[in-house]
């Protein structure tokens, strides 16, 4: 049943606006309903009449006072009204039985396009061939997945260049960090204009800035694997060439461990002159909440101590580089968030926090927070990250501050563990980025190292070939790097509301791209060793004329060096070259596809 407006004089009344209803398969059924009496209600079914309590009809301003109800014309109007109310009640009751398909308040599905809209003939296509389920599948059945995407934005976006790589501040002195390093340039290009953040534990212990070539002071100490490094303007110049070659940007951290506001200000001054607009912000110290217990400061260190020193640093920096935002506090403790937010400094502030969801290295603090594959691939892991991010965003939002997560990773534990370098780490990384962006985080950096793959930090997203501590500069990406690559390739889109049900361990995201197309990402974390393919039914907010696909795959959670995107261990195929979604239904708002477990699938539709 459909509705349209008709002129009031069709039922000989100047005092009412009427709505006509008709049934397309019964054109003889065509009756007016008084809108003034019935009202309207919007749902994903469109507009339909809603009954209201009896009331006196409003005065028609154009015709003056209402006529006396004793006149014959008013009686006729009342008879028509009574009939209309009865008819409307019947329609409303029929609709109530059918019910809207809208189970969640606030979700408004896009109206289905008219079937009469003409489309150009469907072109010939080549379908994407995804990796199949494991031999012997289905060993474990997966509940079918239903996704409904609305043409309704959430208010958050996935900015281009949101995903980044966090490195130690001492890596600035490494000559391999160069535009001349073809392998490194190629890797950074695969994460689409990333932010390189320099900080980590090194900045307050083993990092010495000098613009005049001073010798490193004797009280700076390191070891063979973590040497003290001096950094100067020449290193920033080399860095800038790398940024230009990869369209990357940078966030720096200055040394707070060796208290010296003037030296820090000199570094920021040089950085602004050399890096220009590619410098996004500067952080004062790295994780100062740990200074009192890790030996950086003796005698304890409180948030009040930090804010006092923060103000001194901010004042010195403002005098030489007033336009550089100060980011902070860069801590993993919530107790330090609000003191930074409330600190009165002259620069623009950016709120930052660090998070490693699996922090209980031996499981003694919290067994569910120890770095195991079972914990990594669990709903709790997703929820743990989301809850912490929501708390950080809420704290920053009150003050109108942008929220960054510049240092993160799966686990805060040193050395390798069963999650390191695995396919599961790629699945987690992709979901972690997308969920953080949907919540409202605008920058994220995964902590890494320029050290060798052999003996280097196992959580790093990249590493160099060569013997231990002797990198040769031939860089490759681990599985978690590919998790970054597949989501960083997405356009600068805005998140759309969606509803989903079923699918097992799966997380779904939808984006509206600048050209009006829709991208749907399905992070299927079901165990690729044993789970059957997931039957997906996807309802789109329009009639697609193209539907393409890219997919990250791997044979098992624990597999190392076997994660691929579109069949190779690099970033996804360019969007213009992607193949068509298997079973794509040209012009249909409803699409169906079976997705293999242990995958991240990017589905893109244009209308």
C-alpha positions in Angstrom: 0.0 0.0 0.0 1.3 3.5 -0.9 0.3 7.0 -0.1 0.2 10.4 -1.9 -1.2 13.8 -1.3 -4.4 15.0 -3.1 -6.1 18.4 -3.1 -8.5 19.1 -0.3 -11.3 20.1 -2.7 -11.4 16.5 -4.0 -13.4 15.8 -0.9 -15.1 19.2 -0.8 -13.4 20.5 2.4 -11.3 23.6 2.8 -10.5 22.8 6.4 -8.5 19.6 6.0 -5.5 18.3 4.1 -6.0 14.8 3.0 -3.8 11.9 2.1 -4.8 9.4 -0.6 -4.0 5.8 -0.4 -4.1 3.3 -3.2 -3.0 -0.2 -3.9 -0.9 -0.6 -7.1 -2.5 -3.9 -7.9 -6.0 -2.5 -7.2 -6.1 1.0 -8.9 -9.9 1.2 -8.2 -9.0 1.6 -4.4 -8.3 5.3 -4.0 -9.6 6.9 -0.8 -8.7 10.2 1.0 -7.5 10.3 4.6 -7.4 13.5 6.7 -3.8 14.2 7.6 -4.7 16.9 10.2 -6.6 14.2 12.1 -4.2 11.3 11.5 -0.7 12.9 11.8 2.4 11.2 10.4 5.0 8.8 11.7 8.3 8.2 9.9 10.0 4.8 9.8 12.1 2.9 7.4 8.8 2.0 5.7 8.3 5.6 4.7 5.5 7.9 6.0 2.3 6.4 7.2 -0.7 7.8 9.1 -0.6 7.7 12.9 -3.9 7.9 14.9 -4.2 10.7 17.4 -6.7 11.4 20.1 -9.8 13.3 19.0 -9.3 17.0 19.0 -10.8 20.2 17.7 -9.6 20.8 14.2 -7.4 24.0 13.8 -8.9 27.1 12.4 -8.3 27.6 8.7 -6.5 30.9 8.6 -7.3 31.5 5.0 -11.0 31.1 5.3 -11.7 32.8 8.6 -13.8 31.3 11.5 -14.9 27.7 11.2 -18.4 27.1 10.0 -21.1 26.1 12.4 -21.3 22.3 12.8 -25.0 22.7 12.2 -24.5 23.4 8.5 -25.0 20.6 6.0 -21.5 21.1 4.6 -20.0 20.5 8.0 -22.1 17.5 8.5 -20.8 16.1 5.2 -17.3 16.8 6.3 -17.8 15.1 9.6 -19.2 12.0 7.9 -16.2 11.9 5.5 -13.9 12.4 8.5 -15.5 9.5 10.4 -15.2 7.2 7.5 -11.6 8.2 7.0 -10.8 7.6 10.6 -12.3 4.1 10.4 -10.3 3.4 7.2 -7.1 4.8 8.7 -7.6 2.7 11.8 -7.8 -0.4 9.6 -4.7 0.6 7.7 -2.8 1.4 10.9 -3.8 -1.9 12.4 -2.7 -3.8 9.3 0.7 -2.0 9.4 1.0 -2.7 13.1 0.6 -6.4 12.4 3.3 -6.2 9.7 5.5 -4.0 11.9 8.4 -1.9 10.9 11.7 -3.8 10.2 13.5 -1.3 12.5 14.5 -3.1 15.8 16.8 -0.3 17.1 15.7 3.3 17.9 17.4 5.9 15.9 18.3 3.6 13.0 16.7 4.8 9.7 17.2 2.5 6.7 17.4 4.2 3.4 14.3 4.0 1.3 14.5 1.4 -1.4 14.9 2.9 -4.9 12.0 2.5 -7.2 12.0 -0.6 -9.3 11.1 1.5 -12.3 14.4 3.4 -12.2 16.3 2.4 -15.3 19.9 1.2 -15.2 22.4 0.8 -17.9 22.9 -2.8 -19.0 25.1 -4.8 -16.7 28.7 -5.0 -17.9 30.7 -8.2 -18.2 32.7 -8.8 -15.0 35.3 -11.1 -13.6 34.5 -12.5 -10.1 36.9 -12.4 -7.2 38.1 -15.9 -6.2 38.6 -16.0 -2.4 40.4 -18.7 -0.5 38.1 -21.5 0.3 37.3 -23.0 3.8 39.7 -25.6 5.3 39.7 -29.2 4.1 36.9 -31.1 5.7 34.9 -27.9 6.4 32.4 -27.3 7.7 33.8 -28.6 10.9 32.1 -25.8 12.9 29.0 -24.2 11.4 28.7 -20.4 11.6 25.4 -18.7 12.1 24.5 -16.7 8.9 25.3 -13.0 9.1 22.8 -10.2 8.3 24.0 -6.6 7.7 21.7 -3.7 7.0 23.4 -0.4 6.1 21.6 2.9 6.4 22.4 6.1 4.5 22.8 7.7 7.9 26.2 8.9 9.2 27.4 8.2 12.7 29.3 11.5 13.0 32.8 9.9 12.9 35.2 9.3 10.0 38.2 7.2 8.9 40.6 10.0 8.0 43.2 9.4 5.3 46.5 8.9 7.1 44.9 7.9 10.4 47.0 4.8 10.7 50.6 5.2 11.6 53.8 3.7 13.0 55.3 4.6 16.3 59.1 4.4 16.6 61.7 5.1 19.2 63.0 8.7 19.3 66.6 7.3 18.8 65.5 5.9 15.4 65.7 9.5 14.1 69.5 9.0 14.1 69.3 5.9 12.0 70.6 6.5 8.4 68.3 3.7 7.2 65.4 6.1 7.9 65.8 7.6 4.5 64.1 8.4 1.2 67.0 6.5 -0.3 65.8 3.3 1.3 63.5 1.9 -1.4 62.1 -1.0 0.7 61.1 1.4 3.5 59.6 3.9 1.1 57.6 1.0 -0.5 56.3 -0.2 2.9 55.2 3.3 4.0 53.4 3.8 0.7 51.3 0.7 1.4 49.8 2.4 4.5 48.8 5.5 2.5 50.3 8.6 4.0 50.9 7.5 7.5 51.9 9.4 10.6 55.4 8.5 11.9 55.5 9.1 15.6 58.9 9.2 17.5 58.9 8.6 21.2 58.9 5.4 23.2 61.0 4.7 26.3 64.2 5.9 24.5 63.2 9.6 24.5 63.6 10.1 28.2 66.6 7.8 28.7 68.8 7.6 25.6 67.9 10.5 23.3 70.0 13.6 23.2 69.0 16.6 21.0 71.7 19.0 19.9 71.6 21.6 17.2 75.3 22.5 17.7 77.0 19.1 17.7 77.6 18.8 21.4 79.0 15.6 22.9 76.5 13.3 24.6 76.6 13.9 28.4 78.0 11.2 30.5 74.9 10.7 32.5 73.0 9.3 29.5 73.3 5.5 29.5 72.2 2.7 27.2 73.3 -0.8 26.2 74.4 -2.7 23.0 70.8 -3.3 21.9 69.6 0.2 23.0 72.5 2.7 22.5 72.3 6.4 23.4 71.9 8.4 20.2 72.4 12.1 19.5 70.0 13.7 17.0 70.3 17.0 15.3 68.9 19.1 12.4 70.6 17.0 9.8 68.5 14.0 11.0 65.3 16.0 10.7 66.3 17.0 7.2 66.8 13.4 6.2 63.5 12.5 7.8 61.7 15.3 5.9 62.8 13.8 2.6 61.3 10.5 3.6 58.1 12.2 4.6 57.9 13.9 1.2 58.7 10.6 -0.7 55.8 8.8 1.1 53.4 11.7 1.8 53.7 11.0 5.5 53.5 13.3 8.5 55.2 13.2 11.9 54.6 13.6 15.6 57.7 14.2 17.8 58.4 13.7 21.5 60.9 15.8 23.5 63.0 14.6 26.4 61.4 15.3 29.8 63.4 12.7 31.7 66.4 15.0 31.6 64.6 18.2 32.5 65.6 21.0 30.0 62.8 23.1 28.6 65.2 25.3 26.5 66.8 22.3 24.8 63.3 20.9 23.9 62.2 24.3 22.6 65.3 24.4 20.4 64.4 21.0 18.9 60.8 22.1 18.2 62.1 25.3 16.6 64.3 23.3 14.2 61.5 20.8 13.5 59.1 23.6 12.4 61.7 25.1 10.2 62.6 21.8 8.5 59.4 19.8 8.6 56.9 22.6 8.2 53.2 21.5 8.0 54.2 17.9 8.1 54.8 18.3 11.9 51.5 17.6 13.5 52.4 18.0 17.2 54.9 17.6 20.0 54.6 15.5 23.2 56.4 16.4 26.4 58.0 13.1 27.6 56.8 9.6 27.1 54.5 7.9 29.7 55.4 10.2 32.6 53.1 8.2 34.8 55.9 5.6 35.0 58.7 8.0 35.9 58.4 7.5 39.6 58.8 3.7 39.4 61.0 3.0 36.4 64.0 5.1 37.5 63.6 8.1 35.3 62.9 10.2 38.4 63.8 9.5 42.0 61.6 10.2 44.9 58.3 9.7 43.1 56.6 11.7 40.4 52.9 12.8 40.5 50.5 14.4 38.0 51.0 17.7 39.8 54.8 17.4 39.2 54.1 16.6 35.5 51.8 19.6 35.0 54.3 22.0 36.6 57.0 20.8 34.2 54.6 20.6 31.3 53.9 24.3 31.7 57.6 25.2 31.8 58.2 23.3 28.6 55.1 24.7 26.9 56.1 28.2 27.7 59.6 27.7 26.3 58.3 26.1 23.1 55.7 28.7 22.6 58.3 31.4 22.6 60.1 29.8 19.7 57.4 27.8 17.9 54.0 29.1 19.0 52.0 27.3 16.3 52.9 23.8 17.2 50.2 21.9 19.2 51.2 20.2 22.4 50.0 16.6 22.6 49.7 14.7 25.8 49.8 13.3 28.4 50.8 10.2 26.5 50.2 7.9 29.5 48.6 4.6 30.2 47.0 5.8 33.4 43.7 7.5 33.5 44.7 9.5 36.6 46.9 11.6 34.5 44.4 12.5 31.8 42.4 15.2 33.4 45.4 17.1 34.9 46.8 17.4 31.4 43.4 18.4 30.0 43.0 21.1 32.7 46.6 22.4 32.4 46.7 26.1 31.3 49.2 26.3 28.5 49.1 28.8 25.5 49.3 26.3 22.7 46.5 24.2 21.2 46.3 20.8 23.0 45.7 17.4 21.6 44.7 14.6 24.0 46.8 11.4 23.7 46.8 8.1 25.6 48.6 4.8 25.2 47.0 1.3 25.4 48.1 -2.3 25.2 45.0 -4.4 25.9 47.0 -7.5 26.9 49.1 -6.3 29.7 49.2 -9.2 32.2 52.4 -10.8 30.9 52.4 -13.9 33.1 48.6 -13.9 33.7 49.0 -13.3 37.4 47.3 -9.9 37.4 44.4 -10.9 35.1 44.5 -14.3 33.2 42.2 -12.8 30.5 44.7 -10.0 29.9 47.7 -12.3 29.2 49.1 -12.5 25.6 47.5 -15.7 24.4 45.7 -16.5 21.1 42.6 -17.4 23.0 42.5 -14.0 24.7 43.4 -12.2 21.4 40.6 -13.8 19.4 37.8 -13.3 21.9 34.9 -10.8 22.2 36.4 -9.6 25.5 39.5 -8.3 23.7 37.5 -6.2 21.3 35.3 -4.9 24.2 38.3 -4.2 26.4 39.9 -1.9 23.8 36.6 -0.2 23.1 35.8 0.5 26.7 39.2 2.1 27.3 39.0 4.2 24.2 35.5 5.4 25.0 36.7 6.6 28.4 39.6 8.5 26.8 37.3 10.1 24.1 34.8 11.1 26.7 37.5 12.9 28.8 38.8 14.7 25.8 35.4 15.6 24.4 34.4 17.6 27.4 37.3 19.9 26.7 36.8 19.9 22.9 40.1 18.2 22.3 41.0 15.8 19.5 41.9 12.3 20.6 45.0 10.4 19.5 46.2 6.9 20.3 49.8 7.3 19.2 51.3 4.2 20.8 49.5 0.9 20.9 49.9 -2.8 20.2 48.5 -6.1 21.3 50.7 -6.6 24.4 52.9 -4.5 26.7 55.1 -7.5 27.4 58.7 -7.8 26.3 59.9 -10.6 24.1 57.8 -12.9 22.0 54.6 -14.6 22.9 52.0 -16.8 21.1 50.4 -13.8 19.5 53.6 -12.3 18.0 53.8 -12.1 14.2 50.7 -14.3 13.7 47.8 -14.1 11.3 45.6 -13.5 14.4 47.5 -10.2 14.9 46.5 -9.0 11.5 42.8 -9.7 12.2 43.0 -7.9 15.5 44.9 -4.9 14.1 42.3 -4.3 11.3 39.4 -4.4 13.7 41.2 -2.3 16.3 41.8 0.5 13.8 38.3 0.5 12.4 36.7 0.4 15.8 38.9 3.2 17.1 38.1 5.4 14.2 34.4 4.7 14.4 34.5 5.7 18.1 36.2 9.0 17.2 39.9 8.5 17.5 41.7 10.4 14.7 45.3 9.2 14.9 46.6 5.8 15.8 50.2 4.5 15.9 51.4 0.9 16.3 54.7 0.8 18.2 57.5 -0.6 16.2 61.3 -0.7 15.6 63.8 -0.4 12.8 65.8 -3.3 14.2 66.3 -6.7 12.6 63.6 -9.4 12.2 66.0 -11.7 14.0 66.1 -10.8 17.6 64.2 -7.5 17.1 60.9 -6.6 18.9 58.4 -9.2 17.9 55.4 -6.9 18.1 56.9 -4.5 15.5 54.8 -4.1 12.3 58.0 -4.0 10.3 61.7 -5.2 10.5 64.9 -5.4 8.6 66.8 -8.3 7.2 70.3 -8.9 8.4 72.0 -10.4 11.4 70.9 -9.4 14.9 71.6 -5.7 15.5 73.0 -5.3 12.0 70.1 -4.4 9.8 70.7 -4.2 6.1 67.8 -1.9 5.4 65.7 -4.4 3.4 62.4 -3.9 5.3 59.4 -6.2 5.3 56.1 -6.1 7.0 54.8 -8.6 9.5 51.2 -9.9 9.5 50.0 -6.9 11.7 51.4 -4.6 9.0 49.1 -6.2 6.5 46.2 -5.6 8.9 47.2 -1.9 8.8 47.6 -1.9 5.0 44.1 -3.2 4.2 42.3 -0.6 6.3 44.6 2.3 5.6 43.8 1.8 1.9 40.2 2.8 2.5 39.1 6.2 1.2 38.5 9.2 3.5 35.0 8.0 4.3 32.5 8.7 7.0 31.0 5.8 9.0 27.4 4.8 8.4 24.9 3.4 10.8 24.4 -0.4 10.4 22.6 -3.2 12.1 24.0 -6.7 12.1 23.2 -10.0 13.6 24.7 -13.5 13.6 28.1 -14.4 12.0 29.9 -15.6 15.2 33.1 -13.7 16.0 32.7 -11.0 13.4 32.8 -7.1 13.4 31.3 -5.0 10.6 31.8 -1.5 9.5 30.3 0.7 6.7 31.7 3.9 5.2 30.2 6.5 2.9 33.0 7.6 0.5 33.4 11.2 -0.9 32.0 10.0 -4.3 28.9 8.6 -2.7 29.9 5.0 -2.9 29.6 2.6 0.0 32.4 0.4 1.5 31.5 -2.4 3.9 34.3 -4.1 5.8 33.7 -7.5 7.4 36.4 -8.6 9.9 35.7 -12.3 10.2 37.7 -13.5 13.3 36.2 -17.0 13.3 38.9 -19.7 13.4 40.1 -20.3 9.8 41.2 -23.8 10.8 37.8 -25.1 11.6 35.0 -22.7 10.9 32.8 -22.9 7.8 32.2 -20.0 5.5 29.8 -17.4 6.8 26.7 -16.8 4.6 26.3 -13.0 4.5 23.2 -11.2 3.5 23.9 -7.5 2.9 21.3 -4.7 2.5 22.7 -1.6 0.9 21.3 2.0 0.9 21.1 2.1 -2.9 21.1 0.0 -6.1 24.7 -0.8 -6.9 26.0 -0.9 -10.5 29.5 -2.1 -9.4 30.6 -4.3 -6.5 34.3 -5.0 -6.0 36.3 -6.9 -3.4 39.7 -7.1 -1.6 40.5 -9.6 1.1 43.1 -10.4 3.7 43.5 -14.1 4.4 45.5 -16.6 6.4 45.3 -20.4 7.1 45.2 -20.3 10.9 45.4 -18.0 13.9 48.9 -19.1 14.7 50.3 -19.0 11.1 53.4 -16.8 10.6 54.5 -15.3 7.2 51.3 -16.7 5.6 49.0 -13.7 5.8 48.3 -12.2 2.3 46.1 -9.6 0.7 44.6 -10.6 -2.6 47.0 -13.5 -2.7 50.2 -11.6 -2.1 52.1 -10.3 1.0 51.6 -6.6 0.1 48.9 -4.0 0.2 45.6 -4.5 -1.6 45.1 -4.3 -5.3 44.3 -0.7 -6.4 40.6 0.0 -6.2 40.3 0.5 -10.0 41.7 -2.9 -10.6 39.7 -5.0 -8.1 37.5 -7.9 -9.2 33.8 -8.2 -8.7 32.1 -9.6 -5.6 31.2 -13.3 -6.2 27.5 -13.5 -7.0 27.1 -9.7 -7.4 23.5 -8.8 -8.2 23.5 -5.8 -10.5 21.1 -3.1 -9.3 19.9 -5.0 -6.3 19.9 -3.5 -2.8 20.4 -7.0 -1.3 23.6 -8.8 -1.9 24.7 -12.3 -0.8 28.2 -13.7 -0.3 29.9 -16.5 1.6 33.0 -15.3 3.4 35.8 -17.6 4.5 36.8 -17.5 8.2 39.9 -15.6 9.3 39.5 -12.9 6.8 39.2 -9.1 6.5 37.0 -8.4 3.5 36.5 -5.0 1.9 33.4 -4.7 -0.3 32.9 -1.5 -2.3 29.7 -0.6 -4.1 29.0 2.3 -6.5 25.5 3.4 -7.5 
